[in-house]
Amino acid sequence: MANKILNGILIVSIVLVICIYFLYRGYGWPLGFQGVEALGILGILLVILFSFMLWNRNEAHHTAIQSNSIGFGLWVGLLWTIEIGMNNIVRPPLPARDIYDNIFWGMIAILILSISIYYAFKMRKFREGIVAGIWSGFATGAVACLTALVLIVFGMTFIASDELNIAEWSIRGATSNTPSMSVYFAYQTIAGAMLHLIILGIIMGTLLGIIGGGLGKGATLVTRYFQEQN
């Protein structure tokens, strides 16, 4: 079930990127800088989707750790949804907004690290910690990506009425090579969506999986040592 949900998130994300491509047209559309950016992001998402689908076609890859880690990551990813909603709907002032961002990032990182340590310790294998980190990180990033894309398509009013964004547009608007504030922030936000998916999702999950795998495997060795001593 978790695999199907993640697959669905990727498909919906692709549809939303296509919508953004047609809704927020920059100069030189259908290409131009914004058009090329949207098509490039669409290509990346398609590669990720088809890679995920090919992976899942092999029954040998359907392990409980993968499924459980994806399910865990989907729930943890809701913290990104809360963080994104807080920044764009509640909109706390600076520096509180940055502090809250760091708190949410820290909580998500700790949770991914924890599941990596748990599976490495439980299975007594360094590799299983990495697997848990990659899949849980991937799932959290996918939820964050979807949340940002939904916000662009259906919540541009919130983005465009943010005082910080209005101030940024007043400074950079004339030199941004975009016809409107909505187009400018649509592509700022879509870049953030991919940042969450790839950097804060897949890559961070992999790194935390390596750390967690090492800690979990190390804990098994320490436990075995003390058991042997007794």
C-alpha positions as CSV (number, residue, x, y, z in Angstrom):
1,M,0.0,0.0,0.0
2,A,2.8,2.5,0.9
3,N,4.5,1.8,-2.5
4,K,1.2,2.6,-4.3
5,I,0.7,5.8,-2.3
6,L,4.2,7.0,-3.1
7,N,3.7,6.0,-6.8
8,G,0.5,8.1,-6.8
9,I,2.2,11.1,-5.2
10,L,4.8,11.0,-8.0
11,I,2.1,10.8,-10.7
12,V,0.1,13.7,-9.2
13,S,3.3,15.7,-8.9
14,I,3.9,15.3,-12.6
15,V,0.4,16.4,-13.4
16,L,0.8,19.5,-11.3
17,V,4.1,20.4,-12.9
18,I,2.3,20.2,-16.3
19,C,-0.4,22.5,-14.9
20,I,2.3,25.0,-13.7
21,Y,3.9,24.9,-17.1
22,F,0.6,26.2,-18.7
23,L,-0.6,28.4,-15.9
24,Y,2.6,30.4,-15.2
25,R,4.1,31.4,-18.5
26,G,7.3,33.4,-18.6
27,Y,8.7,35.4,-21.5
28,G,9.5,33.3,-24.5
29,W,7.0,30.6,-23.6
30,P,6.6,27.7,-24.6
31,L,10.3,27.7,-23.9
32,G,12.2,30.6,-22.3
33,F,13.8,30.2,-18.9
34,Q,10.7,29.2,-17.0
35,G,9.5,26.9,-19.7
36,V,12.8,25.1,-19.9
37,E,12.9,24.8,-16.1
38,A,9.4,23.3,-15.9
39,L,10.2,20.8,-18.7
40,G,13.5,19.9,-17.0
41,I,11.7,19.3,-13.7
42,L,9.1,17.3,-15.5
43,G,11.8,15.1,-17.0
44,I,13.4,14.5,-13.6
45,L,10.1,13.5,-12.1
46,L,9.4,11.1,-15.0
47,V,12.8,9.5,-14.6
48,I,12.2,9.1,-10.8
49,L,8.7,7.7,-11.4
50,F,9.7,5.2,-14.1
51,S,12.8,4.1,-12.0
52,F,10.5,3.5,-9.0
53,M,8.0,1.6,-11.2
54,L,10.8,-0.6,-12.7
55,W,12.2,-1.3,-9.2
56,N,8.8,-2.4,-8.0
57,R,8.2,-4.8,-10.9
58,N,10.9,-7.0,-9.4
59,E,9.2,-9.0,-6.6
60,A,12.6,-9.6,-4.9
61,H,12.6,-5.8,-4.1
62,H,9.3,-6.0,-2.2
63,T,10.8,-6.2,1.3
64,A,9.1,-5.4,4.5
65,I,11.8,-2.9,5.4
66,Q,11.3,-1.0,2.1
67,S,7.5,-0.9,2.5
68,N,7.6,0.0,6.2
69,S,10.2,2.7,5.6
70,I,8.2,4.3,2.8
71,G,5.1,4.2,5.1
72,F,7.0,5.8,7.9
73,G,8.4,8.4,5.6
74,L,5.0,9.3,4.3
75,W,3.8,10.1,7.8
76,V,7.0,12.0,8.6
77,G,6.6,13.9,5.4
78,L,3.5,15.5,6.8
79,L,5.8,17.5,9.0
80,W,7.1,19.1,5.8
81,T,3.4,19.8,4.9
82,I,2.9,21.5,8.2
83,E,6.1,23.5,7.8
84,I,5.2,24.6,4.3
85,G,1.7,25.5,5.3
86,M,2.9,27.5,8.3
87,N,5.4,29.5,6.2
88,N,2.8,30.3,3.5
89,I,-0.5,30.5,5.3
90,V,0.2,31.3,9.0
91,R,3.4,33.3,8.0
92,P,5.2,33.9,11.3
93,P,7.6,36.9,11.2
94,L,11.4,36.6,11.0
95,P,13.4,35.3,12.7
96,A,10.7,33.0,14.1
97,R,10.1,31.6,10.7
98,D,13.7,30.5,10.2
99,I,13.7,29.0,13.7
100,Y,10.6,26.9,13.0
101,D,12.1,25.8,9.7
102,N,15.2,24.5,11.5
103,I,13.1,22.8,14.2
104,F,11.0,20.9,11.6
105,W,14.1,20.0,9.6
106,G,15.8,18.7,12.8
107,M,12.7,16.6,13.8
108,I,12.5,15.0,10.3
109,A,16.3,14.2,10.3
110,I,16.1,12.6,13.7
111,L,13.2,10.5,12.7
112,I,14.9,9.2,9.5
113,L,18.0,8.6,11.5
114,S,16.1,6.7,14.1
115,I,14.4,4.3,11.7
116,S,17.8,3.6,10.1
117,I,19.4,2.8,13.4
118,Y,16.4,0.6,14.3
119,Y,16.5,-1.6,11.2
120,A,20.3,-1.9,11.2
121,F,20.2,-3.0,14.8
122,K,17.1,-5.3,14.4
123,M,18.5,-7.0,11.3
124,R,22.1,-6.8,12.4
125,K,23.1,-5.4,9.0
126,F,24.6,-2.1,8.0
127,R,22.9,-2.3,4.6
128,E,19.4,-2.4,6.1
129,G,19.9,0.9,7.9
130,I,20.9,2.4,4.5
131,V,17.8,0.9,2.9
132,A,15.5,2.4,5.6
133,G,17.2,5.8,5.3
134,I,16.9,6.0,1.5
135,W,13.2,4.9,1.3
136,S,12.0,7.0,4.3
137,G,13.9,10.0,3.0
138,F,12.5,9.6,-0.5
139,A,9.0,9.4,0.9
140,T,9.3,12.5,3.1
141,G,10.7,14.4,0.1
142,A,7.9,13.3,-2.2
143,V,5.3,14.5,0.3
144,A,7.0,17.9,0.6
145,C,7.3,18.2,-3.2
146,L,3.6,17.4,-3.6
147,T,2.7,19.9,-0.9
148,A,4.7,22.7,-2.6
149,L,3.2,21.9,-6.0
150,V,-0.3,21.9,-4.7
151,L,0.4,25.3,-3.1
152,I,1.6,26.7,-6.4
153,V,-1.4,25.6,-8.4
154,F,-4.2,26.2,-5.8
155,G,-2.7,28.6,-3.3
156,M,-0.8,31.3,-5.2
157,T,-3.0,33.8,-3.3
158,F,-1.2,32.9,-0.1
159,I,2.2,33.1,-1.7
160,A,1.6,36.4,-3.4
161,S,0.2,38.0,-0.2
162,D,3.2,37.1,2.0
163,E,4.8,40.3,3.1
164,L,8.3,38.8,2.7
165,N,7.5,37.8,-0.8
166,I,6.1,41.2,-1.7
167,A,9.3,42.8,-0.4
168,E,11.4,40.4,-2.4
169,W,9.4,41.1,-5.6
170,S,9.7,44.9,-5.1
171,I,13.5,44.5,-5.1
172,R,14.0,41.8,-7.7
173,G,10.9,42.0,-9.8
174,A,12.4,44.4,-12.4
175,T,15.4,42.2,-13.0
176,S,13.8,38.8,-12.6
177,N,12.9,38.3,-16.3
178,T,9.4,37.3,-15.4
179,P,6.2,39.0,-16.4
180,S,4.5,38.9,-12.9
181,M,5.0,38.2,-9.3
182,S,3.0,35.0,-9.6
183,V,5.2,33.6,-12.3
184,Y,8.3,34.6,-10.3
185,F,7.2,32.8,-7.1
186,A,5.7,29.8,-9.0
187,Y,9.2,29.0,-10.2
188,Q,10.9,29.9,-7.0
189,T,8.6,27.5,-5.2
190,I,8.9,24.7,-7.8
191,A,12.6,24.8,-7.3
192,G,12.0,24.5,-3.6
193,A,9.8,21.5,-4.2
194,M,12.6,19.7,-6.1
195,L,15.1,20.7,-3.4
196,H,12.9,18.9,-0.8
197,L,12.5,15.8,-3.0
198,I,16.1,15.4,-4.1
199,I,18.4,17.1,-1.5
200,L,16.3,17.0,1.7
201,G,14.7,13.7,0.7
202,I,16.7,11.2,-1.3
203,I,20.2,12.6,-0.6
204,M,19.6,13.4,3.1
205,G,17.9,10.1,3.6
206,T,20.9,8.3,2.1
207,L,23.4,10.1,4.3
208,L,21.3,9.5,7.4
209,G,20.9,5.9,6.4
210,I,24.7,5.5,6.2
211,I,25.1,7.1,9.6
212,G,22.2,5.2,11.1
213,G,23.3,1.9,9.6
214,G,26.7,2.4,11.1
215,L,25.3,3.3,14.5
216,G,22.9,0.4,14.5
217,K,25.4,-2.1,13.3
218,G,27.9,-0.8,15.9
219,A,25.2,-1.2,18.6
220,T,24.8,-4.9,17.6
221,L,28.5,-5.5,17.9
222,V,28.6,-3.9,21.3
223,T,25.6,-5.9,22.5
224,R,27.1,-9.1,21.2
225,Y,30.4,-8.3,23.0
226,F,28.7,-7.8,26.4
227,Q,26.6,-10.9,25.9
228,E,29.7,-13.0,25.2
229,Q,31.3,-11.5,28.3
230,N,28.4,-12.7,30.4
